[in-house]
Amino acid sequence: MKKNVLALITVLILGTVLTGCSSKDATLSAKPAKAQSVKDYDKITIVWYPNESGENLKETRDELGKIIEKATGKQVEQKITTDYSIAIESIANGNAQIAFMGGQGYVEANKKNPKILPLVVNAGKSGTLDDAIYYSWLSVKKGNEAGYQKDGKYSIDNIQGKKMSFVSNSSTSGFKVPTTNIISNFSKVDKWKDLTSEDLTEGGKDKFFDEVLFGQSHQGSAVNLLTDKADVAAFCNTAVDSYVEVKTGEANTVGAVYDVKADAVAPFDALVGKEYVIIQSTPVLNGPFAVNTAALKQEDIDKITTVLTSDEVTNNSKIFYTKGKSSGLVEKAGKEHFMKVEDAWYNPIRDLSK
């Protein structure tokens, strides 16, 4: 079942404190905590990446918290973050027991602590893992797209020497996938044949990029592009979906033009009407809800897995939303739902670092 996705990824890459549910979210700091073992506890802590820590997803976070509280009988504490590394370290050291992560962040957390395993992942439109993907984009501001074409087709050949915005070096679609694509594309150029992902994190004279920025979220990277801080930006479709819409072209394809919607909320509220063009689009494996199995009892893991994969959650519009009618964590365009997934499904993400 997974072979189709793995082949697709390989080809295209080589060719991306709420205490309970009624109080406010608390931003989690990077302060390290000692590793925990499974013991009696009366609360379950969920940590979120910056992309999902915004006010626009508070209702979704609260809804998931209520559902898990009901299933386990335990209090849910939710922690929002401003940095990927905070969320990764929190799940790895047991300061949080559950995290909603990207594939690269999950792989990093699992490397730090093999007790970190996938809990569930959102299936694709088919209802299976065959199309359980989203898209990593490289985009440029509308009006500048002609400078990124070669023989009438969009190309990344001209991104060298530009101001570049990534998300975080722990982001799959906002760093790992685009840097892999860049290195592959420029490996045939003598000057850049030994280019590494680390080389792409700094700008300056004799560097690949003139300047490198990190938006710390997909939204932040997109804002860097639309405010002219960057010439090229990496970000994904799902994180900006509620703020933008396709103006011309087909969604998630090279050449598609997007603009910021009139009802966009912060940080896009001051950018209404601004447009960008996709110059590269790469499918990426959906990220999981991950669990620290050394900090959460198996009986609770089983209860949470059961409820997350239930019709109750699948049909909950605050979680699986219909575009244009509601907002939530996953757009429901077909048979999307949460399903169990094995650690090995993320091996293509691991392979990007080999």
N, C-alpha and C positions, 0 to 999 in steps of 0.2 A: 504493500500500500504506500510505503514511503518512498519507493524507488523513483517515482515520477518527480516528486519534489526535489529529492537529492540530486537527480540528474539536472534538473532545471537550474538549481542553485549553482551547481558546479560549472555548468556551461556559461551562464551569464556572469558569474563572478570572475571567472578566468577570462572572459571575453570583453553588499549592506547588513496638645495631647487630647486625641478624642478619647476620653474616658467613658466607656459605654458608647452609645451612638447619638447622644443628644447634646454633648458638649463640643467645644471647638477642637479642631485638629491642633496637634502640637508639632512644631518643626523639630526634627531630630538632629542632634549635633553629631560631629564626627568623633566624639570622645569614645575611645575603645572600651569595651566591657569584657569581663572574663567570660570564657566559654561556659555554657550551662549544660547540665545533664538533665534528663527527663526526671521531673519530680512533681510533687503536687503543686498546682498553680490554680489561681482563680480567674486569670485573664489570659487572653490570647492577643498578641501584638502583631499587627499588620503594618509593614513599612511600604511606602510608595516612592517611586522615582519622581523627580521634579516634574516630568511631563504630565503625571496624573495627580499632582499635588495642588493644582489650581482650584480656585473657588468654583469654576465651571463644572468640576467633577465631584464636588462635595456631596451632593445628593446621592451619587452613585456609590461613593465610599461609605456613606452612612447606611445605604440600603444593604450593601454586602455585609457590613458589620452587624446589622439587625438579623440577617439571615443566618450568619454563623453563630451569633449568640443563641438564637432559637434552637439551632441544631445541636449545639454542644452544652448549653446551659452555663456557659462561661461568659464573662464580661469580655468585650472586645475593645482594645485600645488601638487607635490608629495613629500612626506617625507619618507626617509628611516631611519631605526633604528638599534641599536646594542643590544637592550634588549626588551624582550617581554613586560615587565611592562610599558615601554615608550609608546608602541603602544596602549596598553589597556587603560592607563590613558588618552592618547590623544583623543581617540574616546569617552571615557566616559565623559570627561569634555568639549567636543566640540572644542578642539584645532584642531581636524581633524573631518571631517564629514563622511568619509567612511574609512573602514579598511578591509583588507583581513586577516582573523583570523582563528585559530583553534577553535574547539568546546569549549574547556576549557576556552580559552581567551574570547570567545564570552560570555560564561556564567558569567565570572567574570565581564566583562564590563556591561552586562545587570543587574547584581546585584548592581553594583555601580550606574547605571543610567538606570531605566526601559525604558527610551526613546530609548535605543539602541536596535535595532531589526534586524533580518536577512533581507538582501536585496535579494540576490540570493545565490544558492549553485550549485556546479557542479554535475549533475546527473551521475549515473554510466554508465557502458557499455551498459546496457539495455535501457538507455534513461530515466530511472525513479529513484525514491529514493530507490527502493528495493535493489540496489547494489551500492548506493552512499557512498562508503567506500574506505579507504586506509588502510595501515597496520602499526601497531606499532611493532617494532622489539626489541628483546634483542639479541645482537650479541657478539661473541667472535672472537678473531683473529685466523685465520687458523693455525693449529698446536697445538692449545690448546683445541680444541673441545672435545677431549676424557675425559677431566676432568669435563665435564658437561653432562655426560650420566649416566643413571641408568637402569640396566637390559637391556642394549642395546638400550635404547631410550633416546633422549635428555630430560634433566630435569633442572630446576632452583634450585634444592635442594642444589647445591654446590656453589651458588653465595655468600652465607654468608661469611663474612670475606675477601672478595675481594675488589679491587679498582673499583669503579663504576662511570660511567659517565652518567648523565642525560642531558637534554637540558636546561630546565628552569622549575621552579615549576609552571609556568602558561601554560606549554605545555601539550596538551592532550596526544599525542602519545609518547612524550619524557619524561613524568613524571607521569601524572595522571593515565593512563592505566597501565603502568608497575608497579607502586607502588601498585595499587589495586591488581594486579596479585600476587605480592610478598607477600603482607599481607595475601591474601587468601591462598596462598600455605603454609605459615609458621604459620598460626593460630593454627594448630594442634600440634605445637611444644611448650611445656610448657614455655620455655625461651622466646619465641617470640609471645605468644598468645595475648599479649596486644600491639603488634607492631602497630605504626601509621605512616602515610606518613611523618609527621614531623621528626620522628625517623630516617627516611631514607635520610634525607638531610645533615646529619653530619656523618663523619667517626671518628674512633679512638677506643681506648681500651674500651671494653664492649659495643661498638656500633655494629649495625648489619653489617655495612661495615667498612673495614679498612680505606678507604678513599673515599670521595665523591667529584666528580667534576661536574661542570655545563658548558656545551659547549657553552651556549647562543644561539645556533642554532643547527639544526639537523646535518648540515655539521660539526660544531665544535665538537659535541659529537662523530661523526664517526672518525674524525681526532684524538681525544683523544685515541680512541681504536687502530687505526692503527699506532700510534706513541708510543704505549706501556705506555701511561700515565694512562690508565685504562685497567682492565682485561675484564670487561663487559661494554657494552654501549647500551643505549636506543636511538633510532632514527627511523625515518619513511622512507618508501620506496620512496615517492614522492619527498622529498627534496634532495635525493642523486641520483635520477634516472639518471640525466644527466652526472654523474661522474663515475658510476659503471655499470657493466653488470653481468648477471648470467653466472657463469663458469660451474657449475654442479648443477643438481637438478631443481626443478620447482620454478619459481619466487614466492616470498612471503610465502614460506613454510619452516617449520622446516627442517634443514639439508642442505638447499640450500647454495651453496658457491658463493660468489660474489668477483669480483676483480675490481680494479680501472683501467679504460680504458686508453689506450695509449694517447688519445687526451684530457684527463681531464684537466680542468683549475683550477686555485687557488680556494680553498686551497688544492686540491688534486694533483696538478701538480708534486709535489715532492714525491708522493706516488704511482706512476704508478706501477701496478702489485701486489700491496699489496692485501691480501685476508682476508675475514672474513666469518664466518658461522652463520646463524640464529639459535638460540636455542629456541626462542619463537616468535610466530607471532600472533598478535591479530587484528581483523578488528576494525576500528574506523570510526565513522560518519564523512563525509566530512565537513570541516569548511566553513563558509559563507563569502561572502562580507557582512559586517555589516554596518548599517547606523545609525547615530544619528538623529532621527526624530525631535529633538528639535533644531537642528542646520542646517537643510536642508529642504527647502520648499517641500511640497507634490508634487507640479507640477514638480519639478526637480527629486524627487524620482521616480515618475511615468515615466518620460522620460528616466532616467538611467536604470530602470528596463526593460522597453520596448526594449531599444537598446541592453542591455546585454543578453536578452533572444532571440534576433533576429538571423536570419540566417547569417546576416553580421558578427556577432561575432562568432557564431558556426563554420562557415567555414573559419575563420581567422587563418591561420597556425602560426601566431606569438603568439596566445593565446592558441588555441587548436592544439597541435602539433602532428606530426606523429613521433614516436620514430625512431631514426636512420636517419631521413631526415631533421628534424628541432627541435627546442627547444622552449618551451613556458611555460605557467602556468599549463595546464592540458593536459595529454597525451590522444590523441584520438585513442582509440582502437575499438570503436564501435559507439554508439549513444550519446556520452557525449555532454552535452550542459549545459548552465546555466538555472536554473529554480527557481521559487519562492518557498519559504519554510517558514513554521510557526515557531515561537519561541518554541512551545511545542515539536518540533522534536528533540530538544536538551535536553529534560528531562533525557534521559539515561546518559548523561554527568553530569547533575546536581546530579543524583542519586549516582554517584561515591563518592560524598563528604558527603553523609548522613551516 
